[in-house]
Amino acid sequence: MKKEIIFFDGDGTLWYPKKTKYQEKPHWIYSLDESSSVHCEHLIIIPTVLSTLKKLKKAGIITVLLSTHPHPPKEAASIINHKVSHFKLEGLFDEIHATREYHSSKGEFIIAILKNRGISKCIIKKHRSSYSKLIC
């Protein structure tokens, strides 16, 4: 039986700043001198995210959230989990990880997740710019 897994990014893919600064990456809000709970006040969930994630879970597709954060790992994990809770996305991701800021971090997480799940041979299908779907 083939396994299907989709990796999602957070900022700019699932949620984005209400006052979007098109010339800046969506994580500009973390430069604000505020707590993680206040950051959510500056964000809005992208339309259809909730319904799409529910459909994917119902179809048995593994969903993983990988979001890069400039904060130390424990604080970054707390922030991303707070956002998931804030947008009522609990239970819709099989795994949630705050990745580091260096370029290859998400790739390292993807490789580790695939290995931990026993997924070895995959076809990556890029769906627009929203997510990559790995069919294994």
PABA-845989 format. One line per field, with one value per residue: x, y, z of N, C-alpha, C in turn; residue in three letters. Coordinates in Angstrom, 1 decimal, decimal comma. Example, Ala and Ser with C-alpha at 12.3 -4.5 7.8 and 13.67 -1.06 7.14 Angstrom:
PABA-845989
nxx	(13,2/12,8) $
nyy	(-5,7/-2,2) $
nzz	(7,8/7,1) $
caxx	(12,3/13,7) $
cayy	(-4,5/-1,1) $
cazz	(7,8/7,1) $
cxx	(13,2/12,9) $
cyy	(-3,3/0,0) $
czz	(7,8/7,9) $
code	(ALA/SER) $
***
This chain:
PABA-845989
nxx	(0,8/0,6/1,9/0,8/2,0/2,0/3,7/3,5/4,1/4,1/3,9/2,7/1,6/-0,3/-1,2/-1,1/0,2/-2,3/-2,0/-0,5/2,8/4,0/6,5/8,1/9,1/6,6/7,2/7,9/6,5/7,5/9,6/8,4/8,1/6,8/4,8/4,3/1,6/0,5/1,4/-0,4/-2,6/-2,0/-2,2/-4,0/-5,9/-5,5/-8,1/-10,0/-8,1/-8,7/-10,9/-9,6/-7,5/-9,0/-10,3/-8,0/-7,1/-9,3/-9,1/-6,9/-4,4/-1,1/-0,2/2,0/3,4/5,8/7,5/9,5/11,3/12,7/13,3/14,7/14,8/12,8/11,1/10,3/8,8/6,8/5,5/4,7/2,9/1,1/-0,1/-1,3/-3,2/-4,6/-5,7/-7,4/-6,6/-5,9/-5,2/-5,2/-2,8/-0,3/2,3/4,1/6,5/9,0/11,2/14,7/16,5/18,4/19,2/18,9/17,4/14,6/14,7/16,3/14,6/12,5/13,7/14,3/11,8/10,6/12,2/11,8/9,2/9,3/9,3/10,6/10,9/9,9/7,7/7,8/5,3/4,7/2,4/1,1/2,3/1,9/2,2/4,2/3,6/4,3/4,4/4,5) $
nyy	(-1,2/2,2/5,1/8,3/11,5/14,8/17,8/20,8/24,3/27,0/30,0/32,2/30,2/28,6/30,5/34,1/37,4/39,9/42,5/42,5/42,6/43,0/43,1/41,9/39,0/36,7/36,3/38,6/39,6/38,5/40,1/42,0/43,5/41,7/39,3/35,7/35,1/37,4/37,7/36,2/37,7/39,3/37,7/35,9/33,1/31,3/31,2/28,3/26,5/25,1/23,4/22,0/20,6/19,0/17,3/16,0/14,6/12,9/11,4/9,9/10,8/11,5/14,3/17,0/19,6/22,0/24,6/27,4/29,1/32,0/31,9/30,3/26,7/25,4/27,6/28,3/26,0/26,1/28,5/27,8/25,7/27,1/28,7/26,8/25,9/28,4/28,8/26,7/24,1/21,8/18,3/18,0/17,7/15,2/15,5/18,1/20,6/22,9/24,4/25,2/28,2/28,0/27,1/24,3/23,1/22,4/20,3/18,5/17,8/16,7/14,4/13,0/12,5/11,0/8,7/7,9/7,1/5,0/5,3/5,1/5,2/7,8/9,9/13,2/15,5/18,6/21,0/23,7/26,5/25,9/23,4/20,4/17,2/14,0/10,9/7,6) $
nzz	(0,0/-0,9/0,7/1,4/1,8/2,9/3,2/4,8/4,9/7,3/7,8/5,4/3,9/5,3/7,0/7,1/7,5/8,5/7,6/5,0/4,0/1,0/0,0/1,8/3,5/5,0/7,7/8,9/11,1/13,4/14,1/15,6/18,7/20,7/22,5/21,7/21,7/21,0/18,4/16,9/16,7/14,6/12,4/9,9/8,9/5,9/3,5/3,0/4,1/6,5/5,7/3,7/5,0/6,7/4,8/3,7/6,0/6,3/4,1/4,7/4,4/5,3/7,2/7,6/9,4/8,8/9,9/9,7/12,2/13,8/16,5/19,5/19,7/21,6/22,2/19,7/18,9/20,8/19,9/17,3/17,9/19,4/17,4/15,8/17,6/18,0/15,4/15,4/14,5/15,6/15,8/13,1/11,9/11,6/12,4/13,9/13,4/14,3/12,3/11,7/10,9/8,8/5,4/4,6/6,5/6,6/4,6/5,9/8,1/6,7/5,5/7,8/8,9/6,9/7,1/9,7/9,5/7,9/5,1/2,0/-0,9/-2,9/-4,8/-5,6/-5,8/-6,8/-5,7/-6,9/-5,3/-2,7/-1,3/-1,1/-2,3/-1,4/-2,8/-1,8) $
caxx	(0,0/1,4/1,7/0,8/2,4/2,1/4,4/3,0/4,8/3,1/3,8/2,5/1,0/-1,5/-1,6/-0,3/-0,2/-3,4/-1,5/0,6/3,9/4,3/7,9/8,8/8,6/5,6/7,6/8,3/5,8/8,3/10,5/7,7/8,5/5,6/4,8/3,8/0,2/0,1/1,6/-1,6/-3,5/-1,6/-2,3/-5,2/-5,8/-5,8/-9,3/-10,0/-7,1/-9,3/-11,6/-8,6/-6,8/-10,0/-10,4/-6,8/-7,1/-10,4/-8,6/-5,8/-3,1/-0,3/0,0/3,1/3,6/7,2/7,6/10,8/11,2/13,9/13,4/15,3/13,9/11,7/10,2/9,7/7,8/5,6/4,9/3,9/1,8/0,1/-0,8/-2,2/-4,4/-5,3/-6,5/-8,3/-6,1/-5,4/-5,6/-5,2/-1,4/0,3/3,5/4,3/7,9/9,6/12,6/15,7/16,6/19,4/18,5/18,7/16,8/13,4/15,0/16,7/13,4/11,7/14,4/14,2/10,4/10,3/13,0/11,1/7,9/9,6/9,0/11,9/10,9/8,9/7,6/7,4/4,4/4,6/1,1/1,2/3,4/1,4/2,8/4,7/3,0/5,2/3,6/5,5) $
cayy	(0,0/3,4/6,1/9,7/12,5/16,2/18,7/22,2/25,4/27,7/31,4/32,5/29,0/28,3/31,8/35,2/38,7/40,6/43,6/41,8/43,5/42,2/43,2/41,3/37,6/36,9/36,2/39,9/39,9/38,1/41,2/42,9/43,3/41,2/37,8/34,8/35,1/38,7/37,5/35,6/38,8/39,9/36,7/35,4/31,8/31,4/30,6/26,8/25,7/24,2/22,4/21,1/19,7/18,0/16,4/15,2/13,6/11,9/10,5/9,1/11,3/12,0/15,8/17,4/21,1/22,4/26,1/28,0/30,2/32,6/31,7/29,1/25,6/25,2/28,7/28,2/24,9/26,7/29,5/27,2/25,0/28,2/29,1/25,7/26,0/29,6/28,6/25,5/23,1/20,7/17,0/17,9/17,4/14,1/16,0/19,6/20,9/24,2/24,1/26,2/29,2/27,7/26,7/22,9/22,6/21,7/19,1/17,5/17,3/15,8/13,1/12,3/12,1/9,8/7,6/7,4/6,5/3,8/5,7/5,2/5,6/8,7/10,8/14,5/16,3/20,0/21,5/25,2/26,8/25,7/22,3/19,3/15,9/12,8/9,6/6,6) $
cazz	(0,0/-1,0/1,7/0,9/2,9/2,5/4,1/4,7/5,6/8,1/7,4/4,0/3,2/6,0/7,6/6,7/8,2/8,0/6,9/4,3/3,4/-0,1/-0,3/2,8/3,8/6,0/9,1/9,5/12,3/14,5/14,5/16,5/20,1/21,3/22,8/20,7/21,6/20,3/17,0/16,3/16,4/13,3/11,4/9,4/8,2/4,5/3,2/2,7/4,8/7,5/5,0/2,9/6,0/7,1/3,7/3,6/7,1/6,1/3,0/5,3/3,9/6,4/7,0/8,5/9,4/9,0/9,8/10,1/13,2/14,3/18,0/20,0/19,3/22,4/22,1/18,3/19,0/21,5/19,0/16,2/18,5/19,7/16,2/15,4/18,5/17,7/14,2/15,6/13,5/16,4/15,3/11,6/11,5/12,2/13,1/13,8/13,7/14,1/11,7/11,9/9,8/7,8/4,2/4,4/7,7/6,2/4,0/7,0/8,8/5,7/5,4/9,1/9,1/6,0/7,6/10,9/9,1/7,0/3,8/1,4/-2,3/-3,0/-5,9/-5,1/-6,7/-6,3/-6,0/-6,9/-4,4/-1,4/-0,6/-1,9/-2,0/-1,6/-2,9/-1,6) $
cxx	(0,9/1,0/1,7/1,1/2,5/2,7/3,9/4,0/3,7/2,9/3,7/1,8/-0,3/-2,1/-0,7/-0,7/-1,4/-3,0/-0,2/1,6/4,4/5,8/8,8/8,3/7,6/6,0/8,2/7,7/6,6/9,3/9,8/8,1/7,3/5,7/4,2/2,3/-0,3/0,4/0,4/-2,6/-3,2/-1,7/-3,8/-5,0/-6,2/-7,1/-9,1/-9,0/-7,8/-10,1/-10,7/-7,9/-7,8/-10,2/-9,2/-6,8/-8,2/-9,9/-7,4/-4,5/-2,3/0,0/1,1/3,3/5,1/7,2/8,9/10,6/12,5/14,2/14,2/14,3/12,6/10,6/9,5/8,6/6,6/4,8/4,1/2,7/0,7/-0,7/-1,7/-3,4/-5,2/-6,2/-7,4/-7,9/-5,6/-6,0/-5,6/-3,8/-0,9/1,6/3,6/5,8/8,3/11,0/13,5/15,8/17,5/18,7/18,1/17,9/15,5/13,7/15,5/15,6/12,6/12,4/14,2/12,8/10,1/11,0/12,2/9,8/8,1/9,3/10,3/11,8/9,7/8,9/7,1/6,5/4,2/3,2/1,1/2,4/3,0/2,0/3,4/4,1/3,9/4,3/4,7/4,8) $
cyy	(1,2/4,3/7,4/10,6/13,9/17,1/20,1/23,1/26,2/29,1/31,6/31,3/28,7/29,6/32,8/36,4/39,4/41,8/43,1/42,9/42,7/42,2/42,5/39,9/37,7/36,7/37,5/40,2/39,4/39,1/42,2/42,5/42,9/39,7/37,0/34,9/36,4/38,5/37,0/36,7/39,5/39,0/36,4/34,1/32,0/30,6/29,1/26,0/24,7/23,0/21,4/20,1/18,6/16,9/15,5/14,2/12,5/10,9/9,7/9,6/11,9/13,5/16,2/18,9/21,3/23,9/26,6/29,1/30,7/32,4/30,4/27,9/25,4/26,3/28,7/27,1/25,4/27,7/28,8/26,4/26,0/28,6/28,0/25,7/27,2/29,5/27,3/24,4/21,9/19,4/16,9/17,7/16,1/14,5/17,5/19,8/22,3/24,0/25,3/27,1/28,9/27,0/25,2/22,3/21,8/20,3/18,0/17,0/16,4/14,4/12,3/11,7/10,9/8,6/7,0/6,7/5,3/4,1/5,9/5,8/6,6/9,5/12,1/15,2/17,6/20,5/23,0/25,5/26,5/24,5/21,3/18,0/14,8/11,6/8,5/5,2) $
czz	(0,0/0,1/1,0/2,0/2,3/3,6/3,8/5,4/6,3/7,5/5,8/3,2/3,9/6,6/7,1/7,5/7,6/7,2/6,1/3,7/2,2/-0,5/0,7/3,0/4,9/7,4/9,6/10,8/13,5/15,0/15,4/17,9/20,9/21,6/21,7/20,6/20,9/18,8/16,3/15,9/15,1/12,2/11,1/8,7/6,8/4,2/2,7/3,3/5,7/6,7/4,2/3,9/6,5/6,0/3,5/4,8/6,8/5,0/3,5/4,8/5,2/6,2/8,1/8,3/9,7/8,9/10,4/11,1/13,6/15,8/18,3/19,9/20,2/22,3/20,7/18,3/19,7/20,6/17,9/16,7/18,9/18,5/15,7/16,3/18,2/16,5/14,2/14,6/14,3/15,8/13,8/11,1/12,3/12,9/12,9/14,2/13,4/13,5/12,0/10,7/8,7/6,6/4,1/5,6/7,4/5,5/4,9/7,7/7,9/5,7/6,7/9,3/8,2/6,5/8,8/10,6/8,1/5,5/3,0/-0,1/-2,5/-4,4/-5,3/-6,2/-6,1/-6,7/-5,8/-6,1/-2,9/-0,7/-1,6/-1,4/-2,3/-1,7/-2,8/-1,6) $
code	(MET/LYS/LYS/GLU/ILE/ILE/PHE/PHE/ASP/GLY/ASP/GLY/THR/LEU/TRP/TYR/PRO/LYS/LYS/THR/LYS/TYR/GLN/GLU/LYS/PRO/HIS/TRP/ILE/TYR/SER/LEU/ASP/GLU/SER/SER/SER/VAL/HIS/CYS/GLU/HIS/LEU/ILE/ILE/ILE/PRO/THR/VAL/LEU/SER/THR/LEU/LYS/LYS/LEU/LYS/LYS/ALA/GLY/ILE/ILE/THR/VAL/LEU/LEU/SER/THR/HIS/PRO/HIS/PRO/PRO/LYS/GLU/ALA/ALA/SER/ILE/ILE/ASN/HIS/LYS/VAL/SER/HIS/PHE/LYS/LEU/GLU/GLY/LEU/PHE/ASP/GLU/ILE/HIS/ALA/THR/ARG/GLU/TYR/HIS/SER/SER/LYS/GLY/GLU/PHE/ILE/ILE/ALA/ILE/LEU/LYS/ASN/ARG/GLY/ILE/SER/LYS/CYS/ILE/ILE/LYS/LYS/HIS/ARG/SER/SER/TYR/SER/LYS/LEU/ILE/CYS) $
***
